[in-house]
Amino acid sequence: MRNLKRILLGVFLLVLVLVVLVFVLENQQSVSLLFLGWAGPQLPVSLVVVTALLAGMIMGPMLGWFLGRASRAGRKRLV
């Protein structure tokens, strides 16, 4: 059973890497983002999207940890 889980995890990771690779190869057009009057450099669409994805994957758990910690502290004060 353990070997089956490892094989399925390996296949899943391989498919995920292939999907990301195809996405990057298909989105090589350059774009310049404009935010609050600041114009960014010309970057490929895939780089912008992958960077935003990674930023969300880092900030989401950090925000969840921070809010969970704050709610645990509030519960301790009530008891």
N, C-alpha and C positions, 0 to 999 in steps of 0.2 A: 504494500500500500504506500509506503514511504517513497519507493522508487517511482510509482505512478504519479505522485504529487510533484516530485522533482521533474519528471518528464513534462508534465502539463505546465508547470511553471516555466520551464525552459522554452517550450513551444510558444507560450503566451508572450514571453519577453522577446523572442525572435520575431514574432508577428508585430509586436509593438515597435521594435526597432525598424522593421521594414516599412511600416506605415509612416513613421516619422521621416525616414529616408526618402520615400516617395513624395511626401508632402514638401520636403525641402527642395527636392529636385524639380518639382512642378511649379514652385513659387519663387522664381529667381528675379522677377520684375523688381526694379528699384522704386521705392516710394520715399517721400520726405514727409514726416509728420509735423503738423503745426499745432502747438498747444500754448495758449495764452500769449500769443505773439512770438513765441520762440520756435524757430524752424530747425528741425533736426537734420542730420546729414542724410544723404541718400543711402538707404539700406535695403536689402532684399526683404520682401514681404515675409518670407519664412523666418528670418531672423527676428523681426519685430514680433511675430506671433509666438514663436518659441520662447523669446525672452519674457513676454507677458505671461505665458503659461508657467514658466519657472518661477517668476515673481509671485504669482498667485499660489503656487504649490508651497512656497516658503512662508508667505504671509498668512495664509489660511490657518495652518496648524498653530502658528505662533499666536494668532489672535484667539483661537479656540483655547489654547493653553492659558493665555492671560485671563480671558473671561471666566474660564473654569476655576482658576485660582482665586479670582475675586469673589466668585459665588461661594466657594468653600470657606473663605475667610468671613463672609457675611453670615453663613450658617453657623460658624463657630461662635460668633458674637451673640447669636440668638439663644444658644444653649446655655 
